[in-house]
């Protein structure tokens, strides 16, 4: 009977290990997607700043005079 209990415990541990590995793989994939999306947002923000910079500089120069 002890062997059966040990086998059952080992089987549960194998299943848990497999599920954890699956979750890690999914999380890695999702994290990769989040990093790509954040990079896209950062690039868009830089583009907006570069597009708006000349008018901001002109406004600041006008306020200094």
N, CA, C, O and CB atoms as a CASP TS submission, in Angstrom:
PFRMAT TS
TARGET T0000
AUTHOR 0000-0000-0000
METHOD Language model
MODEL 1
PARENT N/A
ATOM      1  N   UNK     1       0.811  -1.194   0.000  1.00  0.00           N
ATOM      2  CA  UNK     1       0.000   0.000   0.000  1.00  0.00           C
ATOM      3  C   UNK     1       0.857   1.262   0.000  1.00  0.00           C
ATOM      4  O   UNK     1       0.489   2.263  -0.613  1.00  0.00           O
ATOM      5  CB  UNK     1      -0.924  -0.004   1.192  1.00  0.00           C
ATOM      6  N   UNK     2       1.963   1.218   0.664  1.00  0.00           N
ATOM      7  CA  UNK     2       2.858   2.366   0.709  1.00  0.00           C
ATOM      8  C   UNK     2       3.342   2.741  -0.689  1.00  0.00           C
ATOM      9  O   UNK     2       3.460   3.919  -1.029  1.00  0.00           O
ATOM     10  CB  UNK     2       4.050   2.074   1.619  1.00  0.00           C
ATOM     11  N   UNK     3       3.618   1.715  -1.488  1.00  0.00           N
ATOM     12  CA  UNK     3       4.059   1.980  -2.854  1.00  0.00           C
ATOM     13  C   UNK     3       2.980   2.705  -3.653  1.00  0.00           C
ATOM     14  O   UNK     3       3.287   3.598  -4.443  1.00  0.00           O
ATOM     15  CB  UNK     3       4.439   0.675  -3.550  1.00  0.00           C
ATOM     16  N   UNK     4       1.738   2.329  -3.454  1.00  0.00           N
ATOM     17  CA  UNK     4       0.639   2.977  -4.155  1.00  0.00           C
ATOM     18  C   UNK     4       0.520   4.448  -3.773  1.00  0.00           C
ATOM     19  O   UNK     4       0.287   5.304  -4.627  1.00  0.00           O
ATOM     20  CB  UNK     4      -0.665   2.256  -3.863  1.00  0.00           C
ATOM     21  N   UNK     5       0.678   4.732  -2.495  1.00  0.00           N
ATOM     22  CA  UNK     5       0.587   6.122  -2.017  1.00  0.00           C
ATOM     23  C   UNK     5       1.747   6.929  -2.591  1.00  0.00           C
ATOM     24  O   UNK     5       1.559   8.051  -3.062  1.00  0.00           O
ATOM     25  CB  UNK     5       0.597   6.182  -0.453  1.00  0.00           C
ATOM     26  N   UNK     6       2.935   6.357  -2.549  1.00  0.00           N
ATOM     27  CA  UNK     6       4.102   7.049  -3.093  1.00  0.00           C
ATOM     28  C   UNK     6       3.951   7.293  -4.587  1.00  0.00           C
ATOM     29  O   UNK     6       4.294   8.367  -5.082  1.00  0.00           O
ATOM     30  CB  UNK     6       5.371   6.245  -2.821  1.00  0.00           C
ATOM     31  N   UNK     7       3.442   6.305  -5.302  1.00  0.00           N
ATOM     32  CA  UNK     7       3.223   6.464  -6.745  1.00  0.00           C
ATOM     33  C   UNK     7       2.183   7.547  -7.025  1.00  0.00           C
ATOM     34  O   UNK     7       2.325   8.335  -7.959  1.00  0.00           O
ATOM     35  CB  UNK     7       2.777   5.130  -7.373  1.00  0.00           C
ATOM     36  N   UNK     8       1.154   7.571  -6.217  1.00  0.00           N
ATOM     37  CA  UNK     8       0.119   8.574  -6.380  1.00  0.00           C
ATOM     38  C   UNK     8       0.680   9.983  -6.134  1.00  0.00           C
ATOM     39  O   UNK     8       0.403  10.917  -6.886  1.00  0.00           O
ATOM     40  CB  UNK     8      -1.049   8.287  -5.427  1.00  0.00           C
ATOM     41  N   UNK     9       1.456  10.105  -5.089  1.00  0.00           N
ATOM     42  CA  UNK     9       2.076  11.404  -4.776  1.00  0.00           C
ATOM     43  C   UNK     9       3.014  11.821  -5.903  1.00  0.00           C
ATOM     44  O   UNK     9       2.990  12.973  -6.338  1.00  0.00           O
ATOM     45  CB  UNK     9       2.850  11.337  -3.430  1.00  0.00           C
ATOM     46  N   UNK    10       3.835  10.895  -6.374  1.00  0.00           N
ATOM     47  CA  UNK    10       4.747  11.210  -7.472  1.00  0.00           C
ATOM     48  C   UNK    10       3.989  11.616  -8.736  1.00  0.00           C
ATOM     49  O   UNK    10       4.403  12.535  -9.443  1.00  0.00           O
ATOM     50  CB  UNK    10       5.647  10.012  -7.767  1.00  0.00           C
ATOM     51  N   UNK    11       2.902  10.947  -9.011  1.00  0.00           N
ATOM     52  CA  UNK    11       2.096  11.292 -10.187  1.00  0.00           C
ATOM     53  C   UNK    11       1.512  12.696 -10.057  1.00  0.00           C
ATOM     54  O   UNK    11       1.502  13.458 -11.024  1.00  0.00           O
ATOM     55  CB  UNK    11       0.965  10.269 -10.383  1.00  0.00           C
ATOM     56  N   UNK    12       1.032  13.035  -8.875  1.00  0.00           N
ATOM     57  CA  UNK    12       0.509  14.386  -8.647  1.00  0.00           C
ATOM     58  C   UNK    12       1.615  15.431  -8.819  1.00  0.00           C
ATOM     59  O   UNK    12       1.395  16.492  -9.402  1.00  0.00           O
ATOM     60  CB  UNK    12      -0.111  14.495  -7.234  1.00  0.00           C
ATOM     61  N   UNK    13       2.777  15.122  -8.315  1.00  0.00           N
ATOM     62  CA  UNK    13       3.899  16.057  -8.463  1.00  0.00           C
ATOM     63  C   UNK    13       4.280  16.236  -9.931  1.00  0.00           C
ATOM     64  O   UNK    13       4.609  17.345 -10.354  1.00  0.00           O
ATOM     65  CB  UNK    13       5.115  15.564  -7.663  1.00  0.00           C
ATOM     66  N   UNK    14       4.240  15.164 -10.703  1.00  0.00           N
ATOM     67  CA  UNK    14       4.542  15.265 -12.142  1.00  0.00           C
ATOM     68  C   UNK    14       3.522  16.154 -12.854  1.00  0.00           C
ATOM     69  O   UNK    14       3.872  16.984 -13.693  1.00  0.00           O
ATOM     70  CB  UNK    14       4.562  13.862 -12.791  1.00  0.00           C
ATOM     71  N   UNK    15       2.257  15.959 -12.499  1.00  0.00           N
ATOM     72  CA  UNK    15       1.194  16.772 -13.111  1.00  0.00           C
ATOM     73  C   UNK    15       1.386  18.241 -12.742  1.00  0.00           C
ATOM     74  O   UNK    15       1.283  19.119 -13.598  1.00  0.00           O
ATOM     75  CB  UNK    15      -0.213  16.280 -12.657  1.00  0.00           C
ATOM     76  N   UNK    16       1.664  18.503 -11.477  1.00  0.00           N
ATOM     77  CA  UNK    16       1.901  19.881 -11.047  1.00  0.00           C
ATOM     78  C   UNK    16       3.092  20.492 -11.763  1.00  0.00           C
ATOM     79  O   UNK    16       3.034  21.643 -12.196  1.00  0.00           O
ATOM     80  CB  UNK    16       2.121  19.936  -9.544  1.00  0.00           C
ATOM     81  N   UNK    17       4.148  19.746 -11.889  1.00  0.00           N
ATOM     82  CA  UNK    17       5.334  20.229 -12.588  1.00  0.00           C
ATOM     83  C   UNK    17       5.004  20.564 -14.033  1.00  0.00           C
ATOM     84  O   UNK    17       5.439  21.592 -14.552  1.00  0.00           O
ATOM     85  CB  UNK    17       6.455  19.190 -12.529  1.00  0.00           C
ATOM     86  N   UNK    18       4.246  19.709 -14.673  1.00  0.00           N
ATOM     87  CA  UNK    18       3.850  19.940 -16.059  1.00  0.00           C
ATOM     88  C   UNK    18       2.981  21.193 -16.186  1.00  0.00           C
ATOM     89  O   UNK    18       3.181  22.001 -17.092  1.00  0.00           O
ATOM     90  CB  UNK    18       3.100  18.720 -16.605  1.00  0.00           C
ATOM     91  N   UNK    19       2.027  21.350 -15.286  1.00  0.00           N
ATOM     92  CA  UNK    19       1.159  22.527 -15.321  1.00  0.00           C
ATOM     93  C   UNK    19       1.945  23.807 -15.072  1.00  0.00           C
ATOM     94  O   UNK    19       1.692  24.829 -15.709  1.00  0.00           O
ATOM     95  CB  UNK    19       0.043  22.393 -14.288  1.00  0.00           C
ATOM     96  N   UNK    20       2.890  23.755 -14.154  1.00  0.00           N
ATOM     97  CA  UNK    20       3.721  24.925 -13.878  1.00  0.00           C
ATOM     98  C   UNK    20       4.558  25.275 -15.102  1.00  0.00           C
ATOM     99  O   UNK    20       4.702  26.451 -15.437  1.00  0.00           O
ATOM    100  CB  UNK    20       4.632  24.672 -12.659  1.00  0.00           C
ATOM    101  N   UNK    21       5.103  24.279 -15.765  1.00  0.00           N
ATOM    102  CA  UNK    21       5.893  24.529 -16.974  1.00  0.00           C
ATOM    103  C   UNK    21       5.031  25.159 -18.063  1.00  0.00           C
ATOM    104  O   UNK    21       5.474  26.073 -18.759  1.00  0.00           O
ATOM    105  CB  UNK    21       6.521  23.221 -17.488  1.00  0.00           C
ATOM    106  N   UNK    22       3.807  24.672 -18.209  1.00  0.00           N
ATOM    107  CA  UNK    22       2.888  25.242 -19.192  1.00  0.00           C
ATOM    108  C   UNK    22       2.593  26.700 -18.868  1.00  0.00           C
ATOM    109  O   UNK    22       2.596  27.552 -19.757  1.00  0.00           O
ATOM    110  CB  UNK    22       1.584  24.434 -19.242  1.00  0.00           C
ATOM    111  N   UNK    23       2.339  26.985 -17.599  1.00  0.00           N
ATOM    112  CA  UNK    23       2.073  28.362 -17.179  1.00  0.00           C
ATOM    113  C   UNK    23       3.276  29.251 -17.432  1.00  0.00           C
ATOM    114  O   UNK    23       3.119  30.388 -17.878  1.00  0.00           O
ATOM    115  CB  UNK    23       1.692  28.407 -15.701  1.00  0.00           C
ATOM    116  N   UNK    24       4.471  28.757 -17.156  1.00  0.00           N
ATOM    117  CA  UNK    24       5.685  29.545 -17.396  1.00  0.00           C
ATOM    118  C   UNK    24       5.833  29.869 -18.869  1.00  0.00           C
ATOM    119  O   UNK    24       6.191  30.989 -19.232  1.00  0.00           O
ATOM    120  CB  UNK    24       6.925  28.797 -16.896  1.00  0.00           C
ATOM    121  N   UNK    25       5.558  28.887 -19.717  1.00  0.00           N
ATOM    122  CA  UNK    25       5.661  29.104 -21.150  1.00  0.00           C
ATOM    123  C   UNK    25       4.653  30.157 -21.612  1.00  0.00           C
ATOM    124  O   UNK    25       4.990  31.051 -22.388  1.00  0.00           O
ATOM    125  CB  UNK    25       5.442  27.789 -21.905  1.00  0.00           C
ATOM    126  N   UNK    26       3.422  30.044 -21.132  1.00  0.00           N
ATOM    127  CA  UNK    26       2.387  31.020 -21.486  1.00  0.00           C
ATOM    128  C   UNK    26       2.746  32.412 -20.985  1.00  0.00           C
ATOM    129  O   UNK    26       2.584  33.396 -21.707  1.00  0.00           O
ATOM    130  CB  UNK    26       1.033  30.595 -20.916  1.00  0.00           C
ATOM    131  N   UNK    27       3.229  32.494 -19.760  1.00  0.00           N
ATOM    132  CA  UNK    27       3.597  33.798 -19.196  1.00  0.00           C
ATOM    133  C   UNK    27       4.752  34.415 -19.959  1.00  0.00           C
ATOM    134  O   UNK    27       4.770  35.624 -20.189  1.00  0.00           O
ATOM    135  CB  UNK    27       3.964  33.662 -17.718  1.00  0.00           C
ATOM    136  N   UNK    28       5.705  33.605 -20.349  1.00  0.00           N
ATOM    137  CA  UNK    28       6.838  34.112 -21.129  1.00  0.00           C
ATOM    138  C   UNK    28       6.354  34.694 -22.448  1.00  0.00           C
ATOM    139  O   UNK    28       6.798  35.763 -22.868  1.00  0.00           O
ATOM    140  CB  UNK    28       7.868  32.995 -21.385  1.00  0.00           C
ATOM    141  N   UNK    29       5.446  33.985 -23.095  1.00  0.00           N
ATOM    142  CA  UNK    29       4.886  34.455 -24.356  1.00  0.00           C
ATOM    143  C   UNK    29       4.119  35.763 -24.165  1.00  0.00           C
ATOM    144  O   UNK    29       4.269  36.697 -24.952  1.00  0.00           O
ATOM    145  CB  UNK    29       3.970  33.389 -24.960  1.00  0.00           C
ATOM    146  N   UNK    30       3.301  35.824 -23.122  1.00  0.00           N
ATOM    147  CA  UNK    30       2.526  37.035 -22.851  1.00  0.00           C
ATOM    148  C   UNK    30       3.444  38.200 -22.499  1.00  0.00           C
ATOM    149  O   UNK    30       3.205  39.329 -22.925  1.00  0.00           O
ATOM    150  CB  UNK    30       1.525  36.789 -21.715  1.00  0.00           C
ATOM    151  N   UNK    31       4.482  37.935 -21.732  1.00  0.00           N
ATOM    152  CA  UNK    31       5.421  38.987 -21.355  1.00  0.00           C
ATOM    153  C   UNK    31       6.129  39.529 -22.586  1.00  0.00           C
ATOM    154  O   UNK    31       6.360  40.733 -22.701  1.00  0.00           O
ATOM    155  CB  UNK    31       6.446  38.462 -20.339  1.00  0.00           C
ATOM    156  N   UNK    32       6.470  38.639 -23.501  1.00  0.00           N
ATOM    157  CA  UNK    32       7.105  39.058 -24.748  1.00  0.00           C
ATOM    158  C   UNK    32       6.169  39.991 -25.519  1.00  0.00           C
ATOM    159  O   UNK    32       6.602  41.001 -26.073  1.00  0.00           O
ATOM    160  CB  UNK    32       7.483  37.826 -25.614  1.00  0.00           C
ATOM    161  N   UNK    33       4.883  39.640 -25.546  1.00  0.00           N
ATOM    162  CA  UNK    33       3.890  40.467 -26.225  1.00  0.00           C
ATOM    163  C   UNK    33       3.769  41.836 -25.553  1.00  0.00           C
ATOM    164  O   UNK    33       3.686  42.857 -26.237  1.00  0.00           O
ATOM    165  CB  UNK    33       2.525  39.760 -26.240  1.00  0.00           C
ATOM    166  N   UNK    34       3.759  41.861 -24.240  1.00  0.00           N
ATOM    167  CA  UNK    34       3.660  43.130 -23.505  1.00  0.00           C
ATOM    168  C   UNK    34       4.882  44.000 -23.798  1.00  0.00           C
ATOM    169  O   UNK    34       4.745  45.208 -23.995  1.00  0.00           O
ATOM    170  CB  UNK    34       3.532  42.873 -21.974  1.00  0.00           C
ATOM    171  N   UNK    35       6.058  43.409 -23.830  1.00  0.00           N
ATOM    172  CA  UNK    35       7.267  44.168 -24.135  1.00  0.00           C
ATOM    173  C   UNK    35       7.198  44.771 -25.531  1.00  0.00           C
ATOM    174  O   UNK    35       7.593  45.920 -25.730  1.00  0.00           O
ATOM    175  CB  UNK    35       8.501  43.278 -24.009  1.00  0.00           C
ATOM    176  N   UNK    36       6.704  44.011 -26.495  1.00  0.00           N
ATOM    177  CA  UNK    36       6.576  44.536 -27.855  1.00  0.00           C
ATOM    178  C   UNK    36       5.581  45.689 -27.905  1.00  0.00           C
ATOM    179  O   UNK    36       5.821  46.697 -28.571  1.00  0.00           O
ATOM    180  CB  UNK    36       6.143  43.426 -28.820  1.00  0.00           C
ATOM    181  N   UNK    37       4.475  45.540 -27.207  1.00  0.00           N
ATOM    182  CA  UNK    37       3.465  46.595 -27.198  1.00  0.00           C
ATOM    183  C   UNK    37       3.976  47.848 -26.496  1.00  0.00           C
ATOM    184  O   UNK    37       3.703  48.962 -26.943  1.00  0.00           O
ATOM    185  CB  UNK    37       2.191  46.101 -26.520  1.00  0.00           C
ATOM    186  N   UNK    38       4.713  47.678 -25.405  1.00  0.00           N
ATOM    187  CA  UNK    38       5.290  48.832 -24.713  1.00  0.00           C
ATOM    188  C   UNK    38       6.296  49.549 -25.608  1.00  0.00           C
ATOM    189  O   UNK    38       6.353  50.779 -25.628  1.00  0.00           O
ATOM    190  CB  UNK    38       5.964  48.393 -23.401  1.00  0.00           C
ATOM    191  N   UNK    39       7.073  48.792 -26.332  1.00  0.00           N
ATOM    192  CA  UNK    39       8.040  49.382 -27.253  1.00  0.00           C
ATOM    193  C   UNK    39       7.323  50.194 -28.325  1.00  0.00           C
ATOM    194  O   UNK    39       7.771  51.278 -28.698  1.00  0.00           O
ATOM    195  CB  UNK    39       8.910  48.289 -27.900  1.00  0.00           C
ATOM    196  N   UNK    40       6.220  49.667 -28.812  1.00  0.00           N
ATOM    197  CA  UNK    40       5.428  50.384 -29.810  1.00  0.00           C
ATOM    198  C   UNK    40       4.876  51.692 -29.239  1.00  0.00           C
ATOM    199  O   UNK    40       4.884  52.719 -29.918  1.00  0.00           O
ATOM    200  CB  UNK    40       4.278  49.500 -30.313  1.00  0.00           C
ATOM    201  N   UNK    41       4.403  51.654 -28.006  1.00  0.00           N
ATOM    202  CA  UNK    41       3.894  52.859 -27.356  1.00  0.00           C
ATOM    203  C   UNK    41       5.017  53.876 -27.160  1.00  0.00           C
ATOM    204  O   UNK    41       4.826  55.069 -27.396  1.00  0.00           O
ATOM    205  CB  UNK    41       3.245  52.510 -26.003  1.00  0.00           C
ATOM    206  N   UNK    42       6.175  53.408 -26.731  1.00  0.00           N
ATOM    207  CA  UNK    42       7.313  54.311 -26.544  1.00  0.00           C
ATOM    208  C   UNK    42       7.691  54.986 -27.856  1.00  0.00           C
ATOM    209  O   UNK    42       7.946  56.190 -27.886  1.00  0.00           O
ATOM    210  CB  UNK    42       8.518  53.549 -25.978  1.00  0.00           C
ATOM    211  N   UNK    43       7.727  54.215 -28.938  1.00  0.00           N
ATOM    212  CA  UNK    43       8.060  54.783 -30.242  1.00  0.00           C
ATOM    213  C   UNK    43       7.028  55.816 -30.674  1.00  0.00           C
ATOM    214  O   UNK    43       7.380  56.856 -31.230  1.00  0.00           O
ATOM    215  CB  UNK    43       8.167  53.679 -31.290  1.00  0.00           C
ATOM    216  N   UNK    44       5.769  55.531 -30.423  1.00  0.00           N
ATOM    217  CA  UNK    44       4.708  56.487 -30.766  1.00  0.00           C
ATOM    218  C   UNK    44       4.862  57.769 -29.956  1.00  0.00           C
ATOM    219  O   UNK    44       4.680  58.864 -30.489  1.00  0.00           O
ATOM    220  CB  UNK    44       3.316  55.867 -30.519  1.00  0.00           C
ATOM    221  N   UNK    45       5.197  57.643 -28.674  1.00  0.00           N
ATOM    222  CA  UNK    45       5.393  58.829 -27.825  1.00  0.00           C
ATOM    223  C   UNK    45       6.553  59.681 -28.331  1.00  0.00           C
ATOM    224  O   UNK    45       6.462  60.908 -28.351  1.00  0.00           O
ATOM    225  CB  UNK    45       5.648  58.410 -26.366  1.00  0.00           C
ATOM    226  N   UNK    46       7.630  59.039 -28.734  1.00  0.00           N
ATOM    227  CA  UNK    46       8.777  59.780 -29.273  1.00  0.00           C
ATOM    228  C   UNK    46       8.369  60.514 -30.544  1.00  0.00           C
ATOM    229  O   UNK    46       8.733  61.673 -30.742  1.00  0.00           O
ATOM    230  CB  UNK    46       9.968  58.827 -29.557  1.00  0.00           C
ATOM    231  N   UNK    47       7.621  59.843 -31.397  1.00  0.00           N
ATOM    232  CA  UNK    47       7.159  60.473 -32.638  1.00  0.00           C
ATOM    233  C   UNK    47       6.291  61.683 -32.341  1.00  0.00           C
ATOM    234  O   UNK    47       6.424  62.717 -32.995  1.00  0.00           O
ATOM    235  CB  UNK    47       6.381  59.468 -33.496  1.00  0.00           C
ATOM    236  N   UNK    48       5.411  61.567 -31.369  1.00  0.00           N
ATOM    237  CA  UNK    48       4.543  62.692 -31.002  1.00  0.00           C
ATOM    238  C   UNK    48       5.376  63.847 -30.477  1.00  0.00           C
ATOM    239  O   UNK    48       5.145  65.002 -30.835  1.00  0.00           O
ATOM    240  CB  UNK    48       3.503  62.264 -29.947  1.00  0.00           C
ATOM    241  N   UNK    49       6.333  63.539 -29.639  1.00  0.00           N
ATOM    242  CA  UNK    49       7.187  64.602 -29.086  1.00  0.00           C
ATOM    243  C   UNK    49       7.986  65.282 -30.174  1.00  0.00           C
ATOM    244  O   UNK    49       8.112  66.506 -30.176  1.00  0.00           O
ATOM    245  CB  UNK    49       8.133  64.040 -28.028  1.00  0.00           C
ATOM    246  N   UNK    50       8.529  64.510 -31.099  1.00  0.00           N
ATOM    247  CA  UNK    50       9.301  65.105 -32.190  1.00  0.00           C
ATOM    248  C   UNK    50       8.412  65.947 -33.095  1.00  0.00           C
ATOM    249  O   UNK    50       8.839  66.989 -33.592  1.00  0.00           O
ATOM    250  CB  UNK    50      10.000  64.014 -33.008  1.00  0.00           C
ATOM    251  N   UNK    51       7.197  65.508 -33.308  1.00  0.00           N
ATOM    252  CA  UNK    51       6.254  66.233 -34.159  1.00  0.00           C
ATOM    253  C   UNK    51       5.840  67.552 -33.505  1.00  0.00           C
ATOM    254  O   UNK    51       5.673  68.563 -34.188  1.00  0.00           O
ATOM    255  CB  UNK    51       5.012  65.366 -34.447  1.00  0.00           C
ATOM    256  N   UNK    52       5.676  67.539 -32.196  1.00  0.00           N
ATOM    257  CA  UNK    52       5.199  68.726 -31.488  1.00  0.00           C
ATOM    258  C   UNK    52       6.317  69.648 -31.050  1.00  0.00           C
ATOM    259  O   UNK    52       6.046  70.790 -30.680  1.00  0.00           O
ATOM    260  CB  UNK    52       4.401  68.319 -30.293  1.00  0.00           C
ATOM    261  N   UNK    53       7.549  69.205 -31.076  1.00  0.00           N
ATOM    262  CA  UNK    53       8.648  69.988 -30.542  1.00  0.00           C
ATOM    263  C   UNK    53       8.821  71.350 -31.212  1.00  0.00           C
ATOM    264  O   UNK    53       8.986  72.331 -30.486  1.00  0.00           O
ATOM    265  CB  UNK    53       9.907  69.213 -30.670  1.00  0.00           C
ATOM    266  N   UNK    54       8.796  71.485 -32.523  1.00  0.00           N
ATOM    267  CA  UNK    54       9.015  72.812 -33.120  1.00  0.00           C
ATOM    268  C   UNK    54       8.002  73.853 -32.642  1.00  0.00           C
ATOM    269  O   UNK    54       8.382  74.993 -32.377  1.00  0.00           O
ATOM    270  CB  UNK    54       8.954  72.712 -34.635  1.00  0.00           C
ATOM    271  N   UNK    55       6.747  73.496 -32.526  1.00  0.00           N
ATOM    272  CA  UNK    55       5.756  74.475 -32.069  1.00  0.00           C
ATOM    273  C   UNK    55       5.977  74.819 -30.606  1.00  0.00           C
ATOM    274  O   UNK    55       5.747  75.960 -30.204  1.00  0.00           O
ATOM    275  CB  UNK    55       4.332  73.941 -32.275  1.00  0.00           C
ATOM    276  N   UNK    56       6.411  73.873 -29.811  1.00  0.00           N
ATOM    277  CA  UNK    56       6.698  74.130 -28.406  1.00  0.00           C
ATOM    278  C   UNK    56       7.886  75.060 -28.284  1.00  0.00           C
ATOM    279  O   UNK    56       7.865  75.991 -27.479  1.00  0.00           O
ATOM    280  CB  UNK    56       6.961  72.819 -27.650  1.00  0.00           C
ATOM    281  N   UNK    57       8.928  74.820 -29.077  1.00  0.00           N
ATOM    282  CA  UNK    57      10.112  75.703 -29.045  1.00  0.00           C
ATOM    283  C   UNK    57       9.740  77.112 -29.462  1.00  0.00           C
ATOM    284  O   UNK    57      10.219  78.073 -28.860  1.00  0.00           O
ATOM    285  CB  UNK    57      11.227  75.162 -29.964  1.00  0.00           C
ATOM    286  N   UNK    58       8.895  77.263 -30.480  1.00  0.00           N
ATOM    287  CA  UNK    58       8.496  78.581 -30.955  1.00  0.00           C
ATOM    288  C   UNK    58       7.694  79.314 -29.882  1.00  0.00           C
ATOM    289  O   UNK    58       7.867  80.516 -29.678  1.00  0.00           O
ATOM    290  CB  UNK    58       7.677  78.461 -32.250  1.00  0.00           C
ATOM    291  N   UNK    59       6.820  78.583 -29.205  1.00  0.00           N
ATOM    292  CA  UNK    59       6.009  79.182 -28.153  1.00  0.00           C
ATOM    293  C   UNK    59       6.885  79.637 -26.996  1.00  0.00           C
ATOM    294  O   UNK    59       6.662  80.702 -26.419  1.00  0.00           O
ATOM    295  CB  UNK    59       4.950  78.192 -27.662  1.00  0.00           C
ATOM    296  N   UNK    60       7.875  78.831 -26.661  1.00  0.00           N
ATOM    297  CA  UNK    60       8.767  79.190 -25.563  1.00  0.00           C
ATOM    298  C   UNK    60       9.626  80.394 -25.944  1.00  0.00           C
ATOM    299  O   UNK    60       9.872  81.264 -25.109  1.00  0.00           O
ATOM    300  CB  UNK    60       9.659  77.994 -25.179  1.00  0.00           C
ATOM    301  N   UNK    61      10.082  80.453 -27.188  1.00  0.00           N
ATOM    302  CA  UNK    61      10.906  81.578 -27.632  1.00  0.00           C
ATOM    303  C   UNK    61      10.077  82.866 -27.598  1.00  0.00           C
ATOM    304  O   UNK    61      10.592  83.924 -27.235  1.00  0.00           O
ATOM    305  CB  UNK    61      11.465  81.323 -29.064  1.00  0.00           C
ATOM    306  N   UNK    62       8.815  82.781 -27.969  1.00  0.00           N
ATOM    307  CA  UNK    62       7.948  83.945 -27.947  1.00  0.00           C
ATOM    308  C   UNK    62       7.691  84.442 -26.524  1.00  0.00           C
ATOM    309  O   UNK    62       7.552  85.645 -26.304  1.00  0.00           O
ATOM    310  CB  UNK    62       6.634  83.623 -28.627  1.00  0.00           C
ATOM    311  N   UNK    63       7.630  83.546 -25.580  1.00  0.00           N
ATOM    312  CA  UNK    63       7.359  83.945 -24.206  1.00  0.00           C
ATOM    313  C   UNK    63       8.593  84.555 -23.532  1.00  0.00           C
ATOM    314  O   UNK    63       8.469  85.239 -22.516  1.00  0.00           O
ATOM    315  CB  UNK    63       6.868  82.746 -23.406  1.00  0.00           C
ATOM    316  N   UNK    64       9.760  84.314 -24.083  1.00  0.00           N
ATOM    317  CA  UNK    64      10.984  84.857 -23.497  1.00  0.00           C
ATOM    318  C   UNK    64      11.214  86.303 -23.932  1.00  0.00           C
ATOM    319  O   UNK    64      11.949  87.037 -23.271  1.00  0.00           O
ATOM    320  CB  UNK    64      12.186  83.994 -23.887  1.00  0.00           C
ATOM    321  N   UNK    65      10.612  86.706 -25.002  1.00  0.00           N
ATOM    322  CA  UNK    65      10.876  88.068 -25.502  1.00  0.00           C
ATOM    323  C   UNK    65       9.928  89.078 -24.933  1.00  0.00           C
ATOM    324  O   UNK    65      10.021  90.262 -25.256  1.00  0.00           O
ATOM    325  CB  UNK    65      10.793  88.106 -27.000  1.00  0.00           C
TER
END
